[in-house]
Amino acid sequence: MNWMEKELADMTDASLMRSLRVNSLVLECPGYTVRGERLLLNLSSNDYLGLSQHPVIVEVMRETLLSEGVGSGASRLVTGNRAPYGRLEEALAGWQNCEAALVFANGYMANSGVISALVSRGDVVFSDQLNHASIVDGTILSRAELARYRHNDMEHLRFLLNKYRDKRRKLIVTDAVFSMDGDQAPLCELALLKREYEAMLMVDEAHSGGIYGRRGEGLCHELGVQDEVDVHMGTFSKSFGVYGAYVCGSRTLIRWLINKARPLIYSTALPPSLVAGISKALDMVQTEHWRRERLHEAIRLFRSSLNEAGFDVGNGDSPIVPIIIGDNDTAIRFSGALEEEGIASVAIRPPTVPAGTARIRFSLSAVHSNKELIDAAERIRTVGLQQGVL
Ligand SMILES: Cc1ncc(COP(=O)(O)O)c(C=O)c1O
């Protein structure tokens, strides 16, 4: 095992080492995290709507724990399929206005399971260069050919669609909002290309579900292209504040996945208490519009404050706000200095992002107040000047 020590040392030298840090919550201070002894403003969580500590969800989970126990005991295809699953899937299909839905243990398993169930050797997956790792891994697992198109470049995608025109099955897959850049995929153009080339279209709404659409359905609904999307995937770990993932689509798709998606078939079902908690969170995502409105207000304020401070954070309107720094070492120092200023942030480095684009990725929540965000932008500016990034 000596090779490991050597490679870990090389990673440390290149400022690519990762380690686990303990973060604790203080229930009275949503939007903050405690590291060591310090309370820090948490600008690195995906709890976009501030539901992760909601007392009503906690209570529903507690009650279901008492009635259903702690674990589901088996895969859903064995004896793990308890009543809360069916209720949630029915509600999800209604929310997304589609025929059927299926819950997965998490987004990683949903993406890897769905892609490897839809395509195999002899097929091709057209995947945006900046898609999430779970999409890349699902494609590798499927043994289909990977045709990566340049980020949001529809001309490049068209070129690849022509090149692989004769493949058996074609799947175009994209994040709706890109997880490390916060920009949106051109879903309308993708829908047109999918039709023209008779491909399937899969959209990952991990960072857009709950945030866009009248009832938080996601970006596909916001843009009115939901009927062109064959596979609509999202997670419960971000806006929903809980854990797990969903796939929505036709009845045929869901029947296919129940029979072919290996992470669903060969893994124990989520605990019923969690599924009941997700159902409650889904009610809130759909009806508590003020959370979405508050989040969008926070996004506008924070983005404009950083722009005014001199950072280039683009024109996006998502809660993911990156400051691209470039080299790994400066990104780590930047994040360390922010922690000194009372802000929890993470330096995102390769291989999560392309080499030379290390960054601080801020993410906002509806629970952050205007004052907290304005103060934070001021402290980020101070650190930017100290670190020579501005
Ligand atoms: C775009 C995207 N898809 C999928 C996932 C995986 O979701 P989960 O955390 O539920 O496994 C993530 C998570 O970070 C993501 O950003």
The ligand as an SDF file (V2000), in Angstrom:
LIG
                    3D

 16 16  0  0  0  0  0  0  0  0999 V2000
  -26.2450   18.0080  -10.6430 C   0  0  0  0  0  0  0  0  0  0  0  0
  -26.2250   16.9620   -9.5690 C   0  0  0  0  0  0  0  0  0  0  0  0
  -26.7650   15.7740   -9.8140 N   0  0  0  0  0  0  0  0  0  0  0  0
  -26.7650   14.7910   -8.8860 C   0  0  0  0  0  0  0  0  0  0  0  0
  -26.2170   14.9830   -7.6410 C   0  0  0  0  0  0  0  0  0  0  0  0
  -26.2030   13.8680   -6.6510 C   0  0  0  0  0  0  0  0  0  0  0  0
  -27.2470   14.0140   -5.7500 O   0  0  0  0  0  0  0  0  0  0  0  0
  -27.1680   13.3780   -4.2830 P   0  0  0  0  0  0  0  0  0  0  0  0
  -26.3810   14.3120   -3.4380 O   0  0  0  0  0  0  0  0  0  0  0  0
  -28.5920   13.2490   -3.8740 O   0  0  0  0  0  0  0  0  0  0  0  0
  -26.5100   12.0390   -4.4230 O   0  0  0  0  0  0  0  0  0  0  0  0
  -25.6640   16.2060   -7.3290 C   0  0  0  0  0  0  0  0  0  0  0  0
  -25.1210   16.4060   -5.9660 C   0  0  0  0  0  0  0  0  0  0  0  0
  -24.3580   17.0420   -5.5390 O   0  0  0  0  0  0  0  0  0  0  0  0
  -25.6490   17.2250   -8.3140 C   0  0  0  0  0  0  0  0  0  0  0  0
  -25.0760   18.4080   -8.0650 O   0  0  0  0  0  0  0  0  0  0  0  0
  1  2  1  0
  2  3  1  0
  2 15  2  0
  3  4  2  0
  4  5  1  0
  5  6  1  0
  5 12  2  0
  6  7  1  0
  7  8  1  0
  8  9  2  0
  8 10  1  0
  8 11  1  0
 12 13  1  0
 12 15  1  0
 13 14  2  0
 15 16  1  0
M  END
$$$$
